[in-house]
């Protein structure tokens, strides 16, 4: 029989003794949980896996641009690009891992190659040749099966130019497992020896919609960040999940009990840097997320991005926190104390790295603020330094 108690403690940041303990026994490291997506945490994850093999990554699966859009349309599935990205960032890259699988999952077909050449190369991989040949059995057979299912299920005119091999393998697994992406991610986490847990926030084929400050509505994550159209001219004021790119009506999806358990069991919850709306906030939209976070008895911290975020035109750091709290309270109730949802904001020591930052106002909201030397030349957060801070808080 086990029991839980809640304690408070004063933490030295960074606590190098705690960091050293993690480095010596990463298999016993803390369960640091991230709500994220995209590539903003790639560098941090490659550092973090040296210190803990127990980090948790709940990933947005609503990307609607680039090669992800083609896969989603062809297979009626959630986006897998960010999932693959995080699996690779956390994979064991040592000689004890599976370097041939790592290389295969990370490889993209040339954008300039002819479709005929790419189809022949895919056929060679299905036959066990090309990049698949060095993969040891039985993993080679699993990968060949998934690629074959992809090839058999994809439209004849599917464009392979620029496609990620890892995404194609995951799409084949999605078909093999009748749409159960959690099973696919679990399998490939084992194949590449992922040092942590990676899951989509929900296993549902949904999209993002946003209302701008001028009340115009945009539908599709690819429109948030200015990748496939001019950058936003109005700030985003709200986002929600919707059924499809041609239907902006709000839709509800529930958090799976497995994800709730992961949130409940976390040692630290992090709202990290990255694309604020399409990565961090998108993960907070499913029904049950706010309630699970409020019920979790661990510290919760926000690490704002330093430098520009094309999704945050005209939006201050303080306004980001207001949006975050407001979204969570829609699920867990308007009277939920701030301290149940967010405890601290981790900042770089240079306040000019943030737009509209008002530390006094944050303190009025019962939020602790900690300013540390996090940013290196180039205005980017140093992954090693941030990892040490997060490990010290967990």
C-alpha positions as CSV (number, residue, x, y, z in Angstrom):
1,X,0.0,0.0,0.0
2,X,1.3,3.5,-0.9
3,X,0.2,7.0,0.1
4,X,0.9,10.5,-1.1
5,X,1.6,13.7,0.8
6,X,2.3,17.1,-0.5
7,X,5.4,18.9,0.7
8,X,7.0,22.2,-0.2
9,X,10.7,22.9,-0.3
10,X,13.2,25.5,-1.2
11,X,15.2,24.7,-4.3
12,X,18.6,25.9,-5.3
13,X,18.7,26.6,-9.1
14,X,20.5,24.9,-10.5
15,X,21.0,22.2,-7.9
16,X,24.2,20.6,-9.2
17,X,24.0,17.7,-6.7
18,X,20.6,16.7,-8.0
19,X,21.9,17.1,-11.6
20,X,24.8,14.8,-10.8
21,X,22.5,12.2,-9.3
22,X,20.5,12.2,-12.5
23,X,23.6,11.9,-14.6
24,X,24.8,8.9,-12.6
25,X,21.4,7.0,-12.8
26,X,19.3,8.4,-15.6
27,X,17.1,5.3,-15.5
28,X,15.9,6.6,-12.1
29,X,15.6,10.2,-13.3
30,X,12.5,12.4,-12.7
31,X,9.3,12.4,-14.7
32,X,9.5,15.8,-16.3
33,X,6.4,16.3,-18.5
34,X,6.2,18.6,-21.5
35,X,3.2,19.9,-23.4
36,X,4.8,20.6,-26.8
37,X,5.2,20.0,-30.5
38,X,7.4,20.9,-33.4
39,X,11.2,21.2,-33.2
40,X,11.7,23.8,-30.4
41,X,12.6,21.1,-27.8
42,X,14.8,18.9,-30.1
43,X,18.1,20.3,-28.6
44,X,16.7,20.2,-25.0
45,X,15.6,16.6,-25.4
46,X,18.9,15.4,-26.7
47,X,20.5,16.9,-23.6
48,X,17.7,15.7,-21.2
49,X,18.0,12.0,-22.1
50,X,21.4,11.9,-20.6
51,X,19.9,12.8,-17.2
52,X,16.6,11.0,-17.2
53,X,14.9,8.2,-19.2
54,X,11.5,9.0,-17.7
55,X,10.6,12.3,-19.3
56,X,7.1,12.5,-20.7
57,X,6.2,14.3,-24.0
58,X,2.6,15.0,-24.9
59,X,2.7,16.1,-28.5
60,X,0.3,18.1,-30.6
61,X,-0.9,16.1,-33.6
62,X,-2.7,18.8,-35.6
63,X,-0.1,19.9,-38.1
64,X,-1.8,20.6,-41.4
65,X,1.1,21.8,-43.6
66,X,3.8,20.3,-45.8
67,X,4.2,16.6,-46.1
68,X,2.1,16.0,-43.0
69,X,-0.9,17.5,-44.9
70,X,-0.4,14.9,-47.7
71,X,-0.3,12.0,-45.3
72,X,-3.3,13.2,-43.3
73,X,-5.3,13.6,-46.5
74,X,-4.3,10.2,-47.9
75,X,-4.7,8.2,-44.7
76,X,-7.4,10.2,-42.8
77,X,-5.0,10.3,-39.8
78,X,-3.6,12.6,-37.2
79,X,-0.3,14.4,-38.0
80,X,2.8,12.2,-37.2
81,X,5.7,14.6,-38.0
82,X,6.1,16.0,-34.5
83,X,5.8,12.6,-33.0
84,X,8.6,11.3,-35.2
85,X,10.7,14.3,-34.4
86,X,10.4,13.8,-30.7
87,X,11.0,10.0,-31.0
88,X,14.2,10.8,-32.8
89,X,15.3,13.5,-30.3
90,X,14.9,11.0,-27.4
91,X,16.3,7.9,-29.2
92,X,19.4,6.2,-28.0
93,X,22.2,7.4,-30.3
94,X,24.9,5.3,-28.7
95,X,26.4,2.1,-30.1
96,X,24.0,0.2,-27.9
97,X,21.0,1.8,-29.6
98,X,19.9,1.1,-33.2
99,X,21.8,3.5,-35.4
100,X,20.5,2.0,-38.6
101,X,16.9,2.6,-37.6
102,X,17.8,6.0,-36.3
103,X,19.3,6.9,-39.7
104,X,16.3,5.4,-41.5
105,X,13.7,7.3,-39.4
106,X,15.6,10.6,-39.8
107,X,16.0,10.3,-43.6
108,X,14.0,12.4,-46.1
109,X,13.6,11.7,-49.8
110,X,15.2,14.3,-52.0
111,X,12.8,17.1,-53.0
112,X,14.5,17.5,-56.3
113,X,14.4,13.8,-57.3
114,X,11.9,12.5,-59.9
115,X,8.8,10.7,-58.6
116,X,9.8,7.6,-60.6
117,X,13.2,7.3,-58.9
118,X,11.6,7.8,-55.5
119,X,9.1,5.1,-56.1
120,X,11.9,2.7,-57.1
121,X,13.8,3.6,-54.0
122,X,10.8,3.0,-51.8
123,X,10.3,-0.4,-53.5
124,X,13.9,-1.2,-52.8
125,X,13.4,-0.5,-49.1
126,X,10.2,-2.7,-49.1
127,X,12.4,-5.4,-50.5
128,X,14.9,-5.0,-47.6
129,X,17.5,-3.1,-49.6
130,X,18.8,0.5,-49.5
131,X,18.6,2.1,-46.0
132,X,16.6,-0.9,-44.7
133,X,19.4,-3.4,-45.4
134,X,21.6,-2.6,-42.3
135,X,18.6,-2.8,-39.9
136,X,18.8,-6.1,-37.9
137,X,16.1,-8.6,-37.9
138,X,13.3,-8.9,-36.7
139,X,13.2,-5.1,-36.9
140,X,13.9,-5.1,-40.6
141,X,10.8,-7.3,-41.2
142,X,8.6,-4.9,-39.1
143,X,9.8,-1.9,-41.0
144,X,9.4,-3.6,-44.4
145,X,5.8,-4.5,-43.5
146,X,4.9,-1.0,-42.5
147,X,6.4,0.5,-45.7
148,X,4.6,-2.1,-47.8
149,X,1.3,-1.2,-46.1
150,X,2.0,2.5,-46.8
151,X,2.7,1.8,-50.5
152,X,-0.4,-0.3,-50.9
153,X,-2.7,2.2,-49.2
154,X,-1.3,5.5,-50.5
155,X,-2.9,7.0,-53.6
156,X,-1.1,6.3,-56.9
157,X,-0.2,9.9,-57.3
158,X,1.2,10.4,-53.7
159,X,4.1,12.7,-53.9
160,X,7.2,11.2,-52.2
161,X,9.4,14.3,-52.8
162,X,10.7,15.6,-49.5
163,X,8.8,12.9,-47.5
164,X,10.2,11.6,-44.2
165,X,10.8,7.8,-44.3
166,X,9.9,7.8,-40.6
167,X,6.5,9.4,-41.3
168,X,5.8,6.8,-44.0
169,X,6.6,4.0,-41.6
170,X,4.3,5.5,-38.9
171,X,1.5,5.9,-41.5
172,X,1.9,2.2,-42.5
173,X,1.7,1.3,-38.8
174,X,-1.4,3.5,-38.4
175,X,-3.1,1.4,-41.2
176,X,-1.8,-1.9,-39.7
177,X,-3.2,-1.0,-36.2
178,X,-6.5,0.2,-37.6
179,X,-5.9,3.8,-36.5
180,X,-4.5,3.1,-33.1
181,X,-1.5,5.5,-33.1
182,X,-0.6,4.9,-29.5
183,X,0.3,1.3,-30.3
184,X,2.4,2.4,-33.3
185,X,4.4,4.9,-31.2
186,X,4.9,2.3,-28.5
187,X,6.4,-0.1,-31.0
188,X,8.7,2.3,-32.6
189,X,9.8,3.7,-29.2
190,X,11.1,0.3,-28.5
191,X,12.8,0.0,-32.0
192,X,14.8,3.2,-31.5
193,X,15.2,2.8,-27.7
194,X,13.5,6.0,-26.8
195,X,14.6,7.4,-23.5
196,X,11.2,8.6,-22.3
197,X,7.5,8.4,-23.1
198,X,6.1,10.0,-26.2
199,X,2.4,10.2,-27.0
200,X,0.0,12.3,-29.0
201,X,-2.1,14.4,-26.7
202,X,-5.2,12.7,-28.3
203,X,-5.4,10.0,-30.9
204,X,-7.9,11.9,-33.1
205,X,-7.8,13.4,-36.6
206,X,-8.6,17.0,-35.8
207,X,-7.4,20.5,-36.8
208,X,-6.8,23.9,-35.2
209,X,-8.9,27.0,-35.8
210,X,-8.2,30.4,-34.4
211,X,-10.0,33.7,-34.0
212,X,-7.9,36.8,-34.7
213,X,-8.2,40.2,-33.0
214,X,-10.3,41.5,-35.9
215,X,-12.7,38.5,-35.5
216,X,-11.5,36.8,-38.7
217,X,-11.2,33.0,-38.4
218,X,-8.3,30.9,-39.8
219,X,-8.5,27.1,-40.0
220,X,-5.3,25.0,-40.1
221,X,-2.1,25.0,-38.1
222,X,-0.2,25.8,-41.3
223,X,-1.8,29.3,-41.3
224,X,-0.7,30.1,-37.7
225,X,3.0,30.5,-38.2
226,X,3.1,32.2,-41.6
227,X,4.8,29.2,-43.3
228,X,2.4,28.9,-46.2
229,X,0.9,32.4,-46.3
230,X,2.1,35.9,-45.2
231,X,2.7,36.2,-41.5
232,X,-0.3,37.1,-39.3
233,X,-1.3,40.7,-39.3
234,X,-3.6,40.4,-36.3
235,X,-2.9,38.8,-32.9
236,X,-4.6,35.4,-32.2
237,X,-7.2,35.8,-29.4
238,X,-8.5,32.2,-29.1
239,X,-8.0,28.7,-30.6
240,X,-10.1,25.6,-30.6
241,X,-10.2,22.1,-32.2
242,X,-12.4,21.5,-35.3
243,X,-13.3,18.5,-37.5
244,X,-11.6,19.6,-40.7
245,X,-10.0,22.4,-42.7
246,X,-13.4,23.1,-44.3
247,X,-15.3,23.0,-41.0
248,X,-14.3,25.5,-38.3
249,X,-17.1,24.5,-35.9
250,X,-15.7,23.6,-32.4
251,X,-15.5,19.9,-31.6
252,X,-14.8,18.1,-28.4
253,X,-12.4,15.3,-27.8
254,X,-11.6,13.7,-24.4
255,X,-8.3,13.0,-22.9
256,X,-7.5,9.3,-22.7
257,X,-7.2,7.8,-19.1
258,X,-3.6,6.8,-19.9
259,X,-2.6,10.4,-20.6
260,X,-4.4,11.6,-17.4
261,X,-2.4,9.1,-15.4
262,X,0.9,10.4,-16.9
263,X,0.0,13.9,-15.9
264,X,-1.0,12.8,-12.4
265,X,2.3,10.9,-12.0
266,X,4.6,13.7,-13.2
267,X,7.3,15.2,-11.0
268,X,7.2,18.5,-12.9
269,X,4.9,19.9,-15.6
270,X,6.5,22.2,-18.1
271,X,4.8,24.6,-20.6
272,X,7.9,25.1,-22.7
273,X,9.2,27.5,-25.2
274,X,8.2,26.9,-28.8
275,X,5.3,28.0,-31.0
276,X,2.9,29.3,-28.4
277,X,-0.5,28.6,-30.0
278,X,0.1,25.6,-32.2
279,X,2.5,23.7,-29.9
280,X,1.9,24.6,-26.3
281,X,-1.7,25.8,-26.3
282,X,-3.0,23.3,-28.7
283,X,-2.1,20.5,-26.2
284,X,-4.4,22.1,-23.6
285,X,-7.6,22.0,-25.7
286,X,-8.8,18.4,-25.2
287,X,-11.4,17.9,-22.5
288,X,-9.8,16.8,-19.3
289,X,-6.4,18.4,-19.7
290,X,-7.1,21.3,-17.4
291,X,-8.7,19.1,-14.7
292,X,-5.7,16.7,-14.9
293,X,-3.2,19.5,-14.5
294,X,-5.2,21.1,-11.6
295,X,-5.3,17.7,-9.8
296,X,-1.6,17.0,-10.3
297,X,0.4,17.6,-7.1
298,X,3.7,18.5,-8.7
299,X,5.2,22.0,-9.5
300,X,4.2,23.5,-12.8
301,X,6.4,26.0,-14.7
302,X,6.3,28.1,-17.9
303,X,9.4,28.7,-19.9
304,X,8.6,31.5,-22.4
305,X,10.4,31.7,-25.7
306,X,13.1,34.3,-26.1
307,X,13.1,36.1,-29.3
308,X,10.4,36.3,-32.0
309,X,7.5,33.9,-32.4
310,X,5.5,34.5,-35.6
311,X,2.4,33.3,-33.8
312,X,2.6,36.0,-31.1
313,X,2.4,39.2,-33.1
314,X,1.5,42.0,-30.6
315,X,1.1,39.5,-27.7
316,X,3.1,40.1,-24.5
317,X,4.6,37.4,-22.3
318,X,2.1,38.3,-19.6
319,X,-0.8,38.0,-22.1
320,X,0.5,34.5,-23.0
321,X,0.2,33.5,-19.4
322,X,-3.4,34.9,-19.2
323,X,-4.3,32.9,-22.3
324,X,-2.8,29.8,-20.8
325,X,-4.7,30.1,-17.5
326,X,-7.9,31.1,-19.2
327,X,-7.8,28.0,-21.5
328,X,-7.1,25.6,-18.6
329,X,-9.9,27.1,-16.5
330,X,-12.4,26.5,-19.3
331,X,-11.9,22.8,-18.4
332,X,-11.3,22.8,-14.7
333,X,-13.5,25.7,-13.7
334,X,-13.1,29.5,-13.4
335,X,-12.5,29.5,-9.7
336,X,-9.4,27.2,-9.9
337,X,-6.5,28.9,-8.1
338,X,-3.6,29.9,-10.3
339,X,-1.3,27.9,-8.1
340,X,-3.0,24.7,-9.1
341,X,-2.3,25.4,-12.8
342,X,1.0,27.3,-12.8
343,X,3.5,28.1,-10.0
344,X,6.6,29.7,-11.6
345,X,7.9,31.4,-14.7
346,X,11.5,30.6,-15.6
347,X,13.1,33.6,-17.3
348,X,16.5,34.6,-18.7
349,X,18.2,37.3,-16.7
350,X,17.9,39.8,-19.5
351,X,14.2,41.1,-19.5
352,X,14.7,42.6,-23.0
353,X,14.5,39.0,-24.4
354,X,10.7,39.1,-23.7
355,X,8.0,41.3,-25.2
356,X,5.8,43.2,-22.7
357,X,7.2,41.4,-19.6
358,X,5.8,42.8,-16.3
359,X,7.4,40.8,-13.4
360,X,5.5,42.8,-10.8
361,X,2.2,41.8,-12.4
362,X,3.2,38.2,-12.5
363,X,3.9,38.3,-8.8
364,X,0.5,39.9,-8.2
365,X,-0.9,36.8,-9.8
366,X,0.8,34.6,-7.2
367,X,3.4,33.4,-9.6
368,X,7.1,33.0,-8.7
369,X,9.6,34.4,-11.2
370,X,13.1,33.2,-11.5
371,X,15.7,34.9,-13.7
372,X,18.8,33.0,-14.6
373,X,21.5,33.2,-17.3
374,X,19.8,30.9,-19.8
375,X,20.4,32.6,-23.1
376,X,23.5,32.2,-25.1
377,X,24.7,34.2,-28.1
378,X,22.1,34.2,-30.8
379,X,19.2,34.8,-28.3
380,X,18.6,31.1,-27.9
381,X,18.0,29.3,-24.6
382,X,21.0,27.0,-23.7
383,X,19.6,23.5,-23.5
384,X,22.2,22.3,-21.0
385,X,21.5,25.2,-18.6
386,X,17.7,24.8,-18.9
387,X,17.9,21.0,-18.4
388,X,19.8,21.6,-15.1
389,X,17.1,24.0,-13.9
390,X,14.2,21.6,-14.7
391,X,15.9,18.7,-13.1
392,X,16.5,20.7,-10.0
393,X,12.8,21.6,-9.8
394,X,11.5,18.0,-10.3
